[in-house]
Amino acid sequence: MKSLPPLTTEERDRYEWQMWTPDIGETGQQKLKAASVLVSRVGGVGGTVAYYLAAAGVGKLVLAHAGSVKPSDLNRQLLMTTPWLGRSRLKSADRRLHELNPHVEIHTTEENLSPDNADALIGEADIVVDAAPLFSERFAMNAAAVRQKKPLVECAMYDFDAQLTTIIPGRTPCLPCLYPDNPPDWKREFPVFGAVSGTVASLAA
């Protein structure tokens, strides 16, 4: 069994109250430090997931998201700020996450997950968080996670609806099992209220 990384004095101080949780403790905190998580998209859902994972002490985050910060992002995307309008989403996310926790290792890919890069990205992580709005992207992520036998946390929102499920290859149904067809209403532009994306993201984290 792979040995767990020790906690520094600074990390013990940072996560002290979290380690008081009986189901976490010091061993659980060491497991978080050793963990790597891929978060596909760092928008309203994925960005909030990444923020809470960094706050919790997850050791490595792999982030994938194309594009630049737009004014319409700012009602929900907590890793984006007004001074970063027109600039890289991922660079804004990297900056905000390192301001929160300078110890987290962050790998970024400035493209959205696709069948062409899914296997490589998922290969970098122990667990996958799918926060993409488009089902074509989510199906590609599910297929790669199943191939590599990696747990996949599915989290998404639309209007005032939220979706959250965990897919464990070999033990639970896969995403196409739950959604055989691409739902026509789920498009790149959709109605969104920030508190809904934040709620589903907090539960996913």
C-alpha positions in Angstrom: 0.0 0.0 0.0 1.3 3.5 -0.9 2.4 5.4 2.1 0.5 8.6 2.9 2.4 12.0 2.8 3.0 13.6 6.3 1.3 16.8 7.2 3.4 19.9 7.9 2.9 22.1 11.0 1.3 24.7 8.7 -1.1 22.1 7.2 -2.1 20.9 10.7 -2.9 24.5 11.6 -4.8 25.1 8.4 -6.9 22.0 8.6 -7.2 21.7 12.4 -11.0 22.1 12.6 -11.5 19.9 9.6 -9.5 17.1 11.3 -11.7 17.3 14.3 -14.4 15.6 12.1 -14.3 11.9 13.3 -14.6 10.5 9.7 -11.6 12.6 8.6 -9.0 12.9 11.3 -5.3 13.0 10.5 -5.3 10.0 8.2 -8.2 11.4 6.2 -6.4 14.6 5.8 -3.3 12.8 4.6 -5.5 11.0 2.0 -6.8 14.3 0.8 -3.2 15.6 0.4 -2.3 12.5 -1.6 -5.4 12.7 -3.8 -5.6 14.1 -7.3 -8.9 15.3 -8.8 -9.8 16.3 -12.4 -12.4 19.0 -12.6 -13.8 19.5 -16.1 -14.9 23.1 -16.5 -14.3 25.7 -13.8 -17.5 27.7 -14.2 -20.3 28.1 -11.8 -20.3 24.5 -10.7 -16.8 23.3 -11.4 -15.1 26.4 -10.1 -16.9 26.1 -6.8 -16.1 22.4 -6.6 -12.4 23.3 -7.2 -12.5 26.0 -4.6 -13.8 23.7 -1.9 -11.4 20.9 -2.8 -8.5 23.3 -2.6 -9.8 24.6 0.7 -10.1 21.0 2.0 -6.5 20.2 1.2 -6.7 18.0 -1.9 -3.1 17.8 -3.1 -3.5 18.1 -6.9 -6.2 19.6 -9.1 -6.3 19.0 -12.8 -8.4 21.7 -14.4 -9.7 21.8 -18.0 -11.6 24.7 -19.5 -11.3 26.7 -22.7 -12.0 30.4 -23.2 -11.8 33.7 -21.5 -13.8 35.4 -18.8 -17.1 37.1 -19.9 -19.3 39.5 -18.1 -22.1 37.0 -18.1 -19.9 34.6 -16.1 -19.7 36.8 -13.0 -23.1 36.0 -11.6 -21.9 32.5 -10.6 -18.3 31.8 -11.4 -16.5 32.5 -8.1 -13.0 32.0 -9.5 -13.5 34.8 -12.1 -13.3 38.5 -11.2 -14.1 41.8 -13.0 -10.4 42.7 -13.6 -10.0 39.4 -15.5 -12.7 40.1 -18.1 -11.4 39.0 -21.5 -8.5 37.0 -20.0 -8.0 33.3 -19.6 -10.5 31.5 -17.3 -7.9 29.0 -16.2 -5.3 31.6 -15.3 -7.9 33.4 -13.3 -8.9 30.1 -11.6 -5.3 29.2 -10.9 -4.6 32.6 -9.3 -7.7 32.5 -7.1 -7.0 28.9 -6.0 -3.4 29.6 -5.1 -4.4 32.7 -3.2 -6.7 30.4 -1.1 -4.2 27.5 -0.7 -0.6 28.0 -2.0 0.1 24.3 -1.3 -2.2 22.8 -3.9 -0.6 21.6 -7.1 -2.6 22.7 -10.1 -2.3 21.4 -13.7 -4.3 23.3 -16.3 -5.4 22.5 -19.8 -6.9 25.4 -21.8 -9.3 23.3 -23.7 -12.6 21.5 -23.0 -12.6 17.8 -22.5 -13.3 15.8 -25.7 -12.9 12.3 -27.0 -9.4 13.3 -28.1 -8.0 14.4 -24.7 -10.3 12.6 -22.2 -8.0 9.6 -21.6 -4.9 11.7 -21.0 -6.7 14.1 -18.7 -8.4 11.4 -16.7 -5.1 9.5 -16.5 -3.7 12.3 -14.3 -6.4 12.0 -11.6 -7.7 9.5 -9.0 -11.2 10.8 -9.3 -13.1 12.8 -11.9 -15.6 15.7 -11.4 -17.7 16.3 -14.4 -19.1 19.9 -14.3 -19.6 20.3 -18.0 -22.9 21.7 -19.3 -22.9 19.7 -22.6 -23.8 16.1 -22.7 -21.4 15.3 -25.6 -18.6 16.3 -23.3 -20.1 14.4 -20.4 -20.5 11.3 -22.4 -16.8 11.4 -23.5 -15.7 11.9 -19.9 -17.9 9.0 -18.8 -16.5 6.7 -21.4 -12.9 7.5 -20.5 -13.6 7.1 -16.7 -15.2 3.7 -17.3 -12.2 2.6 -19.4 -9.8 3.6 -16.7 -12.1 2.5 -13.8 -12.0 5.9 -12.2 -14.9 7.2 -10.1 -16.9 10.0 -11.7 -18.9 12.6 -9.8 -21.5 14.0 -12.2 -22.8 17.5 -11.2 -24.7 19.9 -13.4 -27.5 22.5 -13.2 -30.1 24.0 -15.6 -32.4 26.8 -14.5 -33.5 25.8 -11.0 -32.8 22.1 -11.6 -29.7 20.3 -10.4 -28.2 16.9 -11.2 -25.8 15.1 -8.9 -24.7 11.4 -9.0 -21.6 9.3 -8.5 -20.7 6.8 -11.1 -18.4 3.9 -10.0 -17.4 1.7 -13.0 -18.4 -1.9 -12.5 -20.7 -1.0 -9.6 -23.2 1.6 -10.8 -25.0 2.5 -14.0 -23.0 4.6 -16.4 -24.1 8.0 -17.7 -25.6 6.7 -21.0 -27.5 4.2 -18.9 -29.2 7.1 -17.2 -29.5 9.3 -20.3 -29.6 7.1 -23.4 -30.2 10.2 -25.6 -28.6 13.6 -25.6 -31.3 15.8 -23.8 -32.1 18.5 -26.3 -32.6 21.3 -23.8 -29.1 21.2 -22.4 -27.2 23.7 -24.6 -24.1 25.9 -24.2 -26.3 28.9 -23.3 -28.9 28.2 -20.6 -30.7 29.9 -17.7 -28.7 29.9 -14.6 -29.1 31.3 -11.1 -25.8 31.4 -9.2 -27.1 30.0 -5.9 -28.2 26.8 -7.7 -24.8 26.2 -9.2 -23.2 26.9 -5.9 -25.5 24.5 -4.0 -24.9 21.5 -6.4 -21.2 22.3 -6.4 -21.0 22.2 -2.6 -22.7 18.9 -2.5 -20.4 17.5 -5.2 -17.3 18.6 -3.4 
